[in-house]
């Protein structure tokens, strides 16, 4: 355990500059947009919304970027030392995951409040162009229950969104952080799989990575479209709108925002554990090469 904690401290130190870089860029850009908005510069309100959405969406790439950098630096910089390290490949990968998680959660807190500051600095009804007309334009083709009240009360809808922005932003960023973790595990498996066959396949090692990508997309996509998957993992459906107060549920309608399926999340968690196991196994085999 002491050896693993030492490794974790090293990984945190390695990623510290990346965390600071992410946060520094976010703070500078947010401050520039807020200053521009305060000075009344043209399109500053729309820029605030765009930058706020970018900060919110950045959680999708922060985790994979950190984990990839940690593994890549380990492979290229100190792979020869792995044979002398009395820990398993899973312990090494776990250290990279935990250090990336610490950095991502730290960035999550910073980006969350920066995005909130941007969203609260503007009037969403004015910043989003022609919201009412856009909703009306899509209404006849949508056929979505609850759409009629949405069209009728477009300004009230936007006001409700603005009032729930802290909650909406938290849910979206938390979801993207989870998706980023899932994506990072796939990227780690692809990277280590390609590296492990580099000597045998030479220039064609990328074919192994392509095979993993096909499993992740075509293979799992086909599995999730089967009736067996729907029966086994289709349980625990919760409408997204149920996560919000009653006045928002009445305004939006129960079907407009879709649903979260607990069974699907459980399946993805099982796949995540399997990816962690396979990547750790490859790291152990790679260390022996």
C-alpha positions as a Markdown table, in Angstrom:
| # | Residue | x | y | z |
|---|---|---|---|---|
| 1 | Unk | 0.0 | 0.0 | 0.0 |
| 2 | Unk | 2.9 | 2.4 | 0.8 |
| 3 | Unk | 4.4 | 1.7 | -2.7 |
| 4 | Unk | 1.0 | 2.4 | -4.3 |
| 5 | Unk | 0.5 | 5.7 | -2.4 |
| 6 | Unk | 4.0 | 6.7 | -3.5 |
| 7 | Unk | 3.1 | 6.0 | -7.0 |
| 8 | Unk | -0.2 | 8.0 | -6.6 |
| 9 | Unk | 1.7 | 11.0 | -5.3 |
| 10 | Unk | 4.0 | 10.8 | -8.3 |
| 11 | Unk | 1.1 | 10.6 | -10.7 |
| 12 | Unk | -0.6 | 13.6 | -9.1 |
| 13 | Unk | 2.6 | 15.6 | -9.4 |
| 14 | Unk | 2.9 | 14.6 | -13.0 |
| 15 | Unk | -0.6 | 15.8 | -13.8 |
| 16 | Unk | -0.5 | 18.9 | -11.7 |
| 17 | Unk | 0.7 | 21.2 | -14.5 |
| 18 | Unk | -2.1 | 19.9 | -16.8 |
| 19 | Unk | -4.7 | 20.7 | -14.1 |
| 20 | Unk | -3.4 | 24.2 | -13.7 |
| 21 | Unk | -3.3 | 24.6 | -17.4 |
| 22 | Unk | -7.0 | 23.6 | -17.8 |
| 23 | Unk | -8.0 | 25.9 | -15.0 |
| 24 | Unk | -5.9 | 28.9 | -16.0 |
| 25 | Unk | -7.3 | 28.9 | -19.5 |
| 26 | Unk | -10.8 | 28.6 | -18.2 |
| 27 | Unk | -10.4 | 31.4 | -15.7 |
| 28 | Unk | -8.8 | 33.8 | -18.3 |
| 29 | Unk | -11.4 | 33.1 | -21.0 |
| 30 | Unk | -14.3 | 33.5 | -18.5 |
| 31 | Unk | -12.9 | 36.7 | -17.1 |
| 32 | Unk | -12.4 | 38.1 | -20.7 |
| 33 | Unk | -16.0 | 37.3 | -21.6 |
| 34 | Unk | -17.4 | 38.7 | -18.3 |
| 35 | Unk | -15.4 | 41.9 | -18.8 |
| 36 | Unk | -16.6 | 42.2 | -22.5 |
| 37 | Unk | -20.2 | 41.7 | -21.3 |
| 38 | Unk | -19.9 | 44.3 | -18.6 |
| 39 | Unk | -18.5 | 46.8 | -21.2 |
| 40 | Unk | -21.4 | 46.1 | -23.6 |
| 41 | Unk | -19.3 | 44.7 | -26.4 |
| 42 | Unk | -21.3 | 43.3 | -29.3 |
| 43 | Unk | -22.3 | 39.7 | -29.0 |
| 44 | Unk | -20.8 | 39.4 | -25.5 |
| 45 | Unk | -24.0 | 37.9 | -24.2 |
| 46 | Unk | -24.0 | 35.1 | -26.8 |
| 47 | Unk | -20.3 | 34.6 | -26.2 |
| 48 | Unk | -21.0 | 34.1 | -22.5 |
| 49 | Unk | -23.5 | 31.3 | -23.3 |
| 50 | Unk | -21.1 | 29.7 | -25.8 |
| 51 | Unk | -18.1 | 29.7 | -23.4 |
| 52 | Unk | -20.3 | 28.5 | -20.5 |
| 53 | Unk | -21.5 | 25.6 | -22.6 |
| 54 | Unk | -17.9 | 24.9 | -23.6 |
| 55 | Unk | -16.8 | 24.8 | -20.0 |
| 56 | Unk | -19.7 | 22.5 | -19.2 |
| 57 | Unk | -18.8 | 20.2 | -22.1 |
| 58 | Unk | -15.1 | 20.2 | -21.3 |
| 59 | Unk | -15.6 | 17.6 | -18.6 |
| 60 | Unk | -16.0 | 15.1 | -21.5 |
| 61 | Unk | -12.4 | 15.4 | -22.5 |
| 62 | Unk | -10.6 | 16.3 | -19.2 |
| 63 | Unk | -10.6 | 12.8 | -17.8 |
| 64 | Unk | -9.5 | 11.0 | -21.0 |
| 65 | Unk | -6.8 | 13.6 | -21.6 |
| 66 | Unk | -5.3 | 13.2 | -18.1 |
| 67 | Unk | -5.4 | 9.4 | -18.1 |
| 68 | Unk | -3.9 | 9.2 | -21.6 |
| 69 | Unk | -1.1 | 11.6 | -20.7 |
| 70 | Unk | -0.3 | 9.7 | -17.5 |
| 71 | Unk | -0.1 | 6.3 | -19.2 |
| 72 | Unk | 1.7 | 7.6 | -22.2 |
| 73 | Unk | 4.4 | 9.3 | -20.1 |
| 74 | Unk | 4.8 | 6.1 | -18.1 |
| 75 | Unk | 5.2 | 3.9 | -21.2 |
| 76 | Unk | 7.6 | 6.1 | -23.0 |
| 77 | Unk | 9.5 | 7.5 | -20.0 |
| 78 | Unk | 9.9 | 4.7 | -17.4 |
| 79 | Unk | 8.6 | 1.4 | -18.9 |
| 80 | Unk | 12.0 | -0.2 | -18.1 |
| 81 | Unk | 11.4 | 0.4 | -14.4 |
| 82 | Unk | 8.1 | -1.5 | -14.3 |
| 83 | Unk | 9.9 | -4.8 | -13.9 |
| 84 | Unk | 11.5 | -3.5 | -10.7 |
| 85 | Unk | 8.2 | -2.1 | -9.3 |
| 86 | Unk | 6.6 | -4.6 | -6.8 |
| 87 | Unk | 3.0 | -3.7 | -7.9 |
| 88 | Unk | 0.7 | -5.2 | -10.5 |
| 89 | Unk | -0.5 | -3.6 | -13.7 |
| 90 | Unk | -3.9 | -3.0 | -12.1 |
| 91 | Unk | -2.3 | -1.1 | -9.3 |
| 92 | Unk | -0.5 | 1.1 | -11.8 |
| 93 | Unk | -3.6 | 1.7 | -13.8 |
| 94 | Unk | -5.6 | 2.4 | -10.6 |
| 95 | Unk | -3.1 | 5.0 | -9.6 |
| 96 | Unk | -3.5 | 6.7 | -13.0 |
| 97 | Unk | -7.3 | 6.6 | -12.7 |
| 98 | Unk | -7.4 | 8.0 | -9.1 |
| 99 | Unk | -5.0 | 10.8 | -10.0 |
| 100 | Unk | -7.0 | 11.7 | -13.1 |
| 101 | Unk | -10.2 | 11.6 | -11.0 |
| 102 | Unk | -8.7 | 14.0 | -8.4 |
| 103 | Unk | -7.7 | 16.4 | -11.2 |
| 104 | Unk | -11.0 | 16.1 | -13.0 |
| 105 | Unk | -13.1 | 16.7 | -9.8 |
| 106 | Unk | -10.9 | 19.7 | -9.0 |
| 107 | Unk | -11.5 | 21.1 | -12.5 |
| 108 | Unk | -15.2 | 20.2 | -12.2 |
| 109 | Unk | -15.6 | 22.5 | -9.2 |
| 110 | Unk | -13.7 | 25.4 | -10.9 |
| 111 | Unk | -15.5 | 25.0 | -14.3 |
| 112 | Unk | -18.9 | 24.7 | -12.6 |
| 113 | Unk | -18.7 | 28.0 | -10.8 |
| 114 | Unk | -17.1 | 29.7 | -13.8 |
| 115 | Unk | -19.9 | 28.5 | -16.1 |
| 116 | Unk | -22.5 | 29.6 | -13.6 |
| 117 | Unk | -21.0 | 33.1 | -13.5 |
| 118 | Unk | -21.3 | 33.2 | -17.3 |
| 119 | Unk | -24.9 | 32.0 | -17.4 |
| 120 | Unk | -26.0 | 34.3 | -14.7 |
| 121 | Unk | -24.4 | 37.3 | -16.4 |
| 122 | Unk | -26.8 | 37.2 | -19.3 |
| 123 | Unk | -30.5 | 37.1 | -20.0 |
| 124 | Unk | -31.0 | 33.7 | -21.7 |
| 125 | Unk | -34.1 | 34.9 | -23.6 |
| 126 | Unk | -32.1 | 37.6 | -25.2 |
| 127 | Unk | -28.8 | 35.6 | -25.6 |
| 128 | Unk | -30.4 | 32.7 | -27.4 |
| 129 | Unk | -31.6 | 34.0 | -30.7 |
| 130 | Unk | -35.3 | 33.6 | -31.7 |
| 131 | Unk | -36.0 | 30.9 | -29.1 |
| 132 | Unk | -39.8 | 31.3 | -29.4 |
| 133 | Unk | -39.8 | 31.1 | -33.2 |
| 134 | Unk | -37.4 | 28.1 | -33.3 |
| 135 | Unk | -39.6 | 26.1 | -30.9 |
| 136 | Unk | -42.7 | 27.0 | -32.9 |
| 137 | Unk | -40.9 | 26.0 | -36.1 |
| 138 | Unk | -40.2 | 22.5 | -34.8 |
| 139 | Unk | -43.4 | 22.0 | -33.0 |
| 140 | Unk | -45.6 | 20.7 | -35.9 |
| 141 | Unk | -43.1 | 18.0 | -36.8 |
| 142 | Unk | -42.1 | 16.8 | -33.3 |
| 143 | Unk | -45.2 | 15.1 | -32.0 |
| 144 | Unk | -43.7 | 15.1 | -28.6 |
| 145 | Unk | -46.1 | 15.2 | -25.6 |
| 146 | Unk | -45.8 | 18.4 | -23.7 |
| 147 | Unk | -44.6 | 20.3 | -26.8 |
| 148 | Unk | -47.7 | 22.4 | -27.1 |
| 149 | Unk | -47.3 | 23.9 | -23.6 |
| 150 | Unk | -43.7 | 24.5 | -24.4 |
| 151 | Unk | -44.6 | 26.5 | -27.5 |
| 152 | Unk | -47.3 | 28.4 | -25.7 |
| 153 | Unk | -45.1 | 29.4 | -22.8 |
| 154 | Unk | -41.7 | 29.7 | -24.5 |
| 155 | Unk | -40.6 | 32.7 | -22.4 |
| 156 | Unk | -41.7 | 30.9 | -19.2 |
| 157 | Unk | -39.8 | 27.8 | -20.4 |
| 158 | Unk | -36.6 | 29.8 | -20.8 |
| 159 | Unk | -37.1 | 31.5 | -17.4 |
| 160 | Unk | -37.6 | 28.0 | -15.9 |
| 161 | Unk | -34.3 | 26.9 | -17.5 |
| 162 | Unk | -32.5 | 29.9 | -16.2 |
| 163 | Unk | -33.8 | 29.3 | -12.7 |
| 164 | Unk | -32.7 | 25.7 | -12.8 |
| 165 | Unk | -29.3 | 26.4 | -14.4 |
| 166 | Unk | -27.3 | 25.3 | -11.3 |
| 167 | Unk | -29.1 | 22.0 | -11.2 |
| 168 | Unk | -29.0 | 21.5 | -15.0 |
| 169 | Unk | -25.3 | 22.3 | -15.2 |
| 170 | Unk | -24.4 | 20.0 | -12.3 |
| 171 | Unk | -26.3 | 17.0 | -13.8 |
| 172 | Unk | -24.8 | 17.6 | -17.3 |
| 173 | Unk | -21.3 | 18.0 | -16.0 |
| 174 | Unk | -21.5 | 15.0 | -13.7 |
| 175 | Unk | -22.9 | 12.9 | -16.6 |
| 176 | Unk | -20.1 | 14.1 | -18.9 |
| 177 | Unk | -17.5 | 13.3 | -16.2 |
| 178 | Unk | -18.9 | 9.7 | -16.0 |
| 179 | Unk | -18.9 | 9.4 | -19.8 |
| 180 | Unk | -15.3 | 10.7 | -19.8 |
| 181 | Unk | -14.2 | 8.0 | -17.4 |
| 182 | Unk | -15.8 | 5.4 | -19.6 |
| 183 | Unk | -14.2 | 6.8 | -22.7 |
| 184 | Unk | -10.8 | 7.0 | -20.9 |
| 185 | Unk | -11.0 | 3.3 | -20.0 |
| 186 | Unk | -11.5 | 2.4 | -23.7 |
| 187 | Unk | -8.7 | 4.7 | -24.8 |
| 188 | Unk | -6.4 | 3.1 | -22.3 |
| 189 | Unk | -7.2 | -0.4 | -23.5 |
| 190 | Unk | -6.7 | 0.6 | -27.2 |
| 191 | Unk | -3.4 | 2.3 | -26.4 |
| 192 | Unk | -2.0 | -0.6 | -24.4 |
| 193 | Unk | -3.3 | -3.2 | -26.9 |
| 194 | Unk | -1.5 | -1.4 | -29.7 |
| 195 | Unk | 1.7 | -1.0 | -27.7 |
| 196 | Unk | 1.7 | -4.6 | -26.6 |
| 197 | Unk | 1.8 | -5.9 | -30.3 |
| 198 | Unk | 4.1 | -3.1 | -31.6 |
| 199 | Unk | 7.1 | -5.4 | -31.9 |
| 200 | Unk | 5.2 | -8.3 | -33.5 |
| 201 | Unk | 3.0 | -6.3 | -35.9 |
| 202 | Unk | 5.4 | -3.4 | -36.7 |
| 203 | Unk | 3.5 | -0.9 | -38.8 |
| 204 | Unk | 0.2 | -2.7 | -38.6 |
| 205 | Unk | -0.2 | -2.5 | -34.8 |
| 206 | Unk | -3.0 | 0.0 | -35.4 |
| 207 | Unk | -5.2 | -2.9 | -36.7 |
| 208 | Unk | -5.4 | -4.2 | -33.1 |
| 209 | Unk | -6.6 | -0.8 | -32.0 |
| 210 | Unk | -9.1 | -0.8 | -34.9 |
| 211 | Unk | -10.4 | -4.1 | -33.7 |
| 212 | Unk | -11.0 | -2.8 | -30.2 |
| 213 | Unk | -12.8 | 0.3 | -31.6 |
| 214 | Unk | -15.1 | -2.0 | -33.6 |
| 215 | Unk | -15.9 | -4.0 | -30.5 |
| 216 | Unk | -16.6 | -0.8 | -28.6 |
| 217 | Unk | -18.9 | 0.6 | -31.3 |
| 218 | Unk | -20.3 | -2.0 | -33.7 |
| 219 | Unk | -20.1 | -4.9 | -31.2 |
| 220 | Unk | -21.6 | -3.2 | -28.1 |
| 221 | Unk | -24.0 | -1.3 | -30.3 |
| 222 | Unk | -25.4 | -4.5 | -31.8 |
| 223 | Unk | -25.7 | -6.1 | -28.3 |
| 224 | Unk | -27.6 | -3.1 | -27.0 |
| 225 | Unk | -30.1 | -3.3 | -29.8 |
| 226 | Unk | -31.1 | -6.9 | -28.9 |
| 227 | Unk | -34.3 | -7.8 | -27.1 |
| 228 | Unk | -32.2 | -9.8 | -24.6 |
| 229 | Unk | -30.3 | -6.7 | -23.6 |
| 230 | Unk | -33.6 | -4.7 | -23.3 |
| 231 | Unk | -35.1 | -7.4 | -21.0 |
| 232 | Unk | -31.9 | -7.8 | -18.9 |
| 233 | Unk | -30.9 | -4.2 | -18.5 |
| 234 | Unk | -34.0 | -2.2 | -19.2 |
| 235 | Unk | -34.9 | -1.8 | -15.5 |
| 236 | Unk | -34.9 | 1.3 | -13.3 |
| 237 | Unk | -36.1 | 3.9 | -15.8 |
| 238 | Unk | -36.4 | 7.4 | -14.4 |
| 239 | Unk | -37.7 | 10.4 | -16.4 |
| 240 | Unk | -35.1 | 13.2 | -16.4 |
| 241 | Unk | -37.8 | 15.7 | -15.7 |
| 242 | Unk | -38.5 | 14.0 | -12.4 |
| 243 | Unk | -35.1 | 15.3 | -11.2 |
| 244 | Unk | -36.5 | 18.8 | -11.3 |
| 245 | Unk | -39.2 | 20.7 | -9.2 |
| 246 | Unk | -42.9 | 20.2 | -9.9 |
| 247 | Unk | -43.4 | 23.5 | -11.7 |
| 248 | Unk | -40.7 | 22.6 | -14.3 |
| 249 | Unk | -42.3 | 19.1 | -14.8 |
| 250 | Unk | -45.6 | 20.7 | -15.5 |
| 251 | Unk | -44.1 | 23.2 | -18.0 |
| 252 | Unk | -41.8 | 20.8 | -19.9 |
| 253 | Unk | -43.8 | 17.6 | -20.0 |
| 254 | Unk | -42.7 | 14.1 | -18.9 |
| 255 | Unk | -41.3 | 12.9 | -22.2 |
| 256 | Unk | -39.4 | 15.8 | -23.6 |
| 257 | Unk | -36.1 | 15.3 | -21.8 |
| 258 | Unk | -35.9 | 11.5 | -22.1 |
| 259 | Unk | -35.1 | 9.1 | -19.3 |
| 260 | Unk | -32.2 | 7.6 | -17.4 |
| 261 | Unk | -32.1 | 3.8 | -17.2 |
| 262 | Unk | -30.4 | 2.4 | -14.2 |
| 263 | Unk | -29.9 | -1.0 | -15.9 |
| 264 | Unk | -28.0 | 0.7 | -18.8 |
| 265 | Unk | -25.7 | 2.4 | -16.3 |
| 266 | Unk | -25.1 | -0.9 | -14.5 |
| 267 | Unk | -24.1 | -2.6 | -17.8 |
| 268 | Unk | -21.7 | 0.3 | -18.6 |
| 269 | Unk | -20.2 | -0.1 | -15.1 |
| 270 | Unk | -19.7 | -3.9 | -15.7 |
| 271 | Unk | -18.0 | -3.0 | -19.1 |
| 272 | Unk | -15.8 | -0.5 | -17.2 |
| 273 | Unk | -14.7 | -3.1 | -14.7 |
| 274 | Unk | -13.9 | -5.5 | -17.6 |
| 275 | Unk | -11.9 | -2.8 | -19.4 |
| 276 | Unk | -9.9 | -2.1 | -16.3 |
| 277 | Unk | -9.1 | -5.8 | -15.9 |
| 278 | Unk | -8.1 | -6.2 | -19.5 |
| 279 | Unk | -5.9 | -3.1 | -19.5 |
| 280 | Unk | -4.2 | -4.1 | -16.3 |
| 281 | Unk | -3.6 | -7.6 | -17.7 |
| 282 | Unk | -2.0 | -6.1 | -20.8 |
| 283 | Unk | 0.2 | -3.9 | -18.7 |
| 284 | Unk | 1.4 | -6.9 | -16.8 |
| 285 | Unk | 2.1 | -8.7 | -20.1 |
| 286 | Unk | 3.7 | -5.6 | -21.6 |
| 287 | Unk | 6.1 | -5.3 | -18.7 |
| 288 | Unk | 7.3 | -8.8 | -19.4 |
| 289 | Unk | 8.2 | -8.1 | -23.0 |
